[in-house]
Amino acid sequence: MEMRLGTKQTECLPSRSFCSDVDPHSTRGNSKTSESVSSSSARPSAARTACRSHPPVQPPLPGQAHAASPMGNSKSGALSKEILEDLQLNTKFTEETLCAWYQSFLKECPSGRITRQEFQSIYAKFFPEADPKAYAQHVFRSFDANSDGSLDFKEYVIALHMTSEGKTNQKLEWAFSLYDVDGNGTISKNEVLEIVSAIFKMISPEDVKHLPEDENTPEKRAEKVWGFFGKKDDDKLTEEEFIEGTLANKEILRLIQFEPQKVKEKLKEKKQ
């Protein structure tokens, strides 16, 4: 089945949903992309590639609105041949797209790196009536492969690829790293609550009204997610359990994604 992001690669709007559809027969493969990303990560799960479906709120590339006209290898700030070849090998992005994005990246981030604060600012522009700071911090953490507090162009593109072009299991590996807040290789009920609470800060009160009674607060929603995994309050959830449980139960997918169905319907109406 064909899965895609809510926006095209060169559009500015972030994708807002998580896994709207899943291939239950997909297997955990050994793609070159997955191997490359895993080898470059300081945290076991944080930078793995990831489901043929939507990630939770994926921000645009800095300056992505200016990337429609590729500038190629300009005299200033040309993308190195080594990085270009590596990204072409491990992502589905073309040389033209990568070079265009790199030029725009340098325009917005002359230092060649995105700080946590800059990353949060990107989110703030797209959620002016919400509070995306907490969620943006968690997404940034999951993208920061070497945990140095900033993202270089390669890290950002790998993250963009793994949250938009990866296979089902690969994207769920990334999702696990998002919920594994302390990076210890397991997820606790409190960590689920922390991420769900961050998600709720980006949902308007009006949209919360349309949520079912048993999941209209972060606590209720986290409780429901944890219950589907059959875990006790003090239990831990491994990556394998997280992926297998999520693939087997679409209700879990629905509960851990950002936007409720009501918001999805509104977005569809705007596109028509």
C-alpha positions as CSV (number, residue, x, y, z in Angstrom):
1,M,0.0,0.0,0.0
2,E,1.2,3.5,-0.8
3,M,1.7,5.7,2.2
4,R,2.7,9.4,2.1
5,L,3.2,12.4,4.2
6,G,0.5,15.0,4.6
7,T,2.6,17.4,2.6
8,K,5.0,17.3,-0.3
9,Q,8.7,17.2,0.4
10,T,9.2,20.9,-0.6
11,E,6.1,22.3,1.1
12,C,6.4,24.3,4.3
13,L,3.6,22.7,6.3
14,P,4.5,20.0,8.8
15,S,2.9,16.6,8.7
16,R,0.8,16.2,11.8
17,S,-0.3,12.6,12.1
18,F,1.5,9.5,13.1
19,C,0.6,6.2,11.5
20,S,-2.8,6.4,9.8
21,D,-2.3,3.1,8.1
22,V,0.1,0.2,8.7
23,D,1.1,-2.9,6.8
24,P,0.7,-5.7,9.3
25,H,2.8,-8.0,7.1
26,S,5.8,-5.8,7.0
27,T,9.0,-7.2,8.5
28,R,11.9,-5.6,10.2
29,G,14.4,-5.3,7.3
30,N,18.1,-4.6,7.1
31,S,18.0,-1.8,4.6
32,K,21.1,0.3,3.9
33,T,19.3,3.3,5.3
34,S,18.5,1.6,8.6
35,E,22.1,0.4,8.9
36,S,23.5,3.8,8.1
37,V,21.3,5.7,10.5
38,S,21.8,3.2,13.3
39,S,25.6,3.3,13.0
40,S,25.6,7.0,13.3
41,S,23.5,7.2,16.4
42,A,24.9,7.6,19.9
43,R,21.6,6.3,21.2
44,P,20.5,2.7,20.3
45,S,17.1,3.7,18.9
46,A,17.1,7.4,18.5
47,A,18.1,7.7,14.9
48,R,16.9,4.6,13.3
49,T,14.8,4.7,10.1
50,A,11.2,4.2,10.4
51,C,6.5,3.0,9.0
52,R,5.2,3.7,5.6
53,S,2.9,6.2,7.2
54,H,2.8,9.6,8.9
55,P,5.1,10.7,11.7
56,P,4.0,12.8,14.6
57,V,4.4,16.4,13.5
58,Q,7.3,16.7,11.2
59,P,8.7,20.2,10.8
60,P,9.8,21.7,7.5
61,L,13.4,22.1,6.6
62,P,14.6,25.6,7.6
63,G,14.0,27.9,4.6
64,Q,12.2,25.1,2.8
65,A,9.8,27.5,1.3
66,H,12.7,28.9,-0.7
67,A,13.8,25.5,-2.0
68,A,11.6,25.3,-5.0
69,S,14.3,26.5,-7.3
70,P,17.4,24.3,-6.8
71,M,20.6,26.2,-6.7
72,G,22.9,23.2,-7.0
73,N,26.5,23.6,-5.9
74,S,27.0,27.3,-5.6
75,K,30.4,28.7,-5.0
76,S,29.6,29.4,-1.3
77,G,28.6,26.6,0.9
78,A,28.5,23.8,-1.6
79,L,27.4,20.5,-0.3
80,S,30.4,18.2,-0.1
81,K,30.5,15.3,-2.5
82,E,30.9,12.8,0.3
83,I,27.8,13.9,2.2
84,L,25.8,14.2,-1.0
85,E,26.7,10.7,-2.1
86,D,26.0,9.3,1.4
87,L,22.5,11.0,1.5
88,Q,21.7,9.8,-2.0
89,L,22.6,6.3,-1.0
90,N,20.7,6.2,2.2
91,T,17.6,8.3,1.3
92,K,15.2,8.7,-1.6
93,F,16.0,12.4,-2.2
94,T,17.6,13.4,-5.5
95,E,20.8,15.4,-5.9
96,E,18.8,18.4,-7.1
97,T,16.5,18.3,-4.1
98,L,19.4,17.9,-1.6
99,C,21.5,20.7,-3.1
100,A,18.5,23.0,-3.1
101,W,17.6,22.2,0.5
102,Y,21.3,22.7,1.5
103,Q,21.4,26.2,0.1
104,S,18.2,27.1,1.9
105,F,19.5,25.4,5.1
106,L,22.6,27.6,5.0
107,K,20.5,30.8,4.4
108,E,18.5,30.1,7.5
109,C,21.3,28.5,9.6
110,P,24.6,30.1,8.5
111,S,26.4,28.1,11.1
112,G,25.4,24.9,9.4
113,R,23.5,23.7,12.5
114,I,20.0,24.0,13.9
115,T,19.9,24.6,17.7
116,R,17.1,23.3,19.9
117,Q,15.8,26.9,20.2
118,E,15.7,27.3,16.4
119,F,14.0,24.0,16.1
120,Q,11.3,25.1,18.6
121,S,10.9,28.4,16.7
122,I,10.0,26.4,13.5
123,Y,7.3,24.6,15.4
124,A,6.0,27.9,17.0
125,K,5.4,29.3,13.5
126,F,3.1,26.5,12.5
127,F,1.2,26.3,15.8
128,P,0.8,30.0,16.8
129,E,-2.3,29.3,18.9
130,A,-0.8,26.3,20.7
131,D,2.2,25.5,22.8
132,P,4.5,23.2,20.8
133,K,7.6,23.8,22.9
134,A,7.5,20.5,24.9
135,Y,6.7,18.4,21.9
136,A,9.3,20.1,19.7
137,Q,11.9,19.4,22.4
138,H,11.1,15.6,22.3
139,V,11.2,15.5,18.5
140,F,14.5,17.4,18.5
141,R,15.9,14.9,21.0
142,S,14.9,11.9,18.7
143,F,16.5,13.6,15.7
144,D,19.7,14.6,17.5
145,A,21.6,11.4,16.7
146,N,24.9,12.2,18.5
147,S,23.2,14.1,21.4
148,D,25.3,17.2,20.9
149,G,22.3,19.6,21.2
150,S,22.2,20.6,17.5
151,L,21.3,19.2,14.1
152,D,23.6,19.4,11.1
153,F,22.3,19.1,7.6
154,K,23.0,15.4,7.3
155,E,21.2,14.6,10.6
156,Y,18.2,16.7,9.6
157,V,17.8,15.0,6.1
158,I,18.2,11.5,7.6
159,A,15.5,12.4,10.1
160,L,13.3,13.8,7.4
161,H,13.8,10.6,5.3
162,M,13.2,8.2,8.1
163,T,10.0,9.9,9.2
164,S,8.6,10.1,5.7
165,E,10.0,7.4,3.4
166,G,10.8,4.5,5.7
167,K,9.0,1.2,6.1
168,T,6.4,0.6,8.8
169,N,8.7,-1.1,11.3
170,Q,11.4,1.4,10.7
171,K,9.1,4.4,11.4
172,L,7.8,2.7,14.5
173,E,11.4,2.3,15.7
174,W,11.7,6.0,15.5
175,A,8.4,6.4,17.3
176,F,9.8,4.2,20.1
177,S,12.8,6.5,20.4
178,L,10.4,9.5,20.7
179,Y,8.6,7.9,23.6
180,D,11.8,6.5,25.2
181,V,12.4,9.9,26.9
182,D,15.4,8.9,29.0
183,G,16.9,6.8,26.2
184,N,17.4,3.7,28.4
185,G,15.9,1.3,25.8
186,T,12.4,0.9,27.4
187,I,9.3,3.0,27.8
188,S,7.5,3.5,31.1
189,K,3.9,4.6,31.7
190,N,5.2,8.0,32.9
191,E,7.1,8.5,29.6
192,V,3.9,7.8,27.6
193,L,2.1,10.4,29.7
194,E,4.9,12.9,29.2
195,I,4.7,12.6,25.4
196,V,0.9,12.5,25.3
197,S,0.8,15.6,27.6
198,A,3.1,17.4,25.1
199,I,0.7,16.4,22.3
200,F,-2.3,17.7,24.1
201,K,-0.7,21.1,24.4
202,M,-1.0,21.4,20.6
203,I,-4.7,20.4,20.5
204,S,-7.2,23.2,20.8
205,P,-9.8,23.0,23.6
206,E,-12.4,22.9,20.9
207,D,-10.9,19.8,19.3
208,V,-10.5,18.2,22.7
209,K,-14.2,18.4,23.1
210,H,-14.6,16.0,20.2
211,L,-12.4,13.3,21.8
212,P,-14.1,10.3,23.5
213,E,-14.7,10.6,27.2
214,D,-12.2,8.0,28.1
215,E,-9.3,9.7,26.3
216,N,-10.0,13.5,26.5
217,T,-7.2,14.2,29.0
218,P,-3.5,13.2,28.8
219,E,-3.9,11.0,31.8
220,K,-6.9,9.1,30.4
221,R,-5.2,8.7,27.0
222,A,-1.9,7.4,28.5
223,E,-3.9,5.0,30.7
224,K,-5.7,3.7,27.6
225,V,-2.5,3.2,25.6
226,W,-0.8,1.4,28.5
227,G,-3.8,-0.8,29.0
228,F,-3.8,-1.9,25.4
229,F,-0.2,-3.1,25.9
230,G,-1.4,-5.1,28.9
231,K,1.2,-3.6,31.2
232,K,1.0,-2.8,34.9
233,D,1.8,0.7,36.1
234,D,5.4,-0.1,37.1
235,D,6.1,-2.3,34.0
236,K,8.4,-1.4,31.2
237,L,7.8,-1.6,27.5
238,T,10.6,-2.9,25.2
239,E,11.0,-1.7,21.6
240,E,9.9,-5.1,20.3
241,E,6.8,-5.1,22.4
242,F,6.0,-1.5,21.3
243,I,6.3,-2.3,17.6
244,E,4.5,-5.6,17.7
245,G,1.7,-4.2,19.9
246,T,1.3,-1.2,17.7
247,L,1.2,-3.2,14.5
248,A,-1.4,-5.5,16.0
249,N,-3.7,-2.8,17.3
250,K,-4.7,0.2,15.2
251,E,-6.2,1.7,18.3
252,I,-2.7,2.2,19.7
253,L,-1.7,4.0,16.5
254,R,-4.7,6.3,16.8
255,L,-4.0,7.1,20.4
256,I,-0.3,7.9,20.1
257,Q,-0.6,10.2,17.1
258,F,-0.9,13.9,17.3
259,E,-4.1,14.9,15.8
260,P,-7.6,13.6,16.6
261,Q,-9.9,12.6,13.8
262,K,-11.8,15.9,14.0
263,V,-8.6,17.8,13.1
264,K,-7.9,15.5,10.1
265,E,-11.3,16.2,8.7
266,K,-10.8,19.9,9.0
267,L,-7.5,19.6,7.2
268,K,-9.1,17.6,4.4
269,E,-11.8,20.3,4.1
270,K,-9.2,23.0,3.6
271,K,-7.5,21.1,0.8
272,Q,-10.7,20.7,-1.1
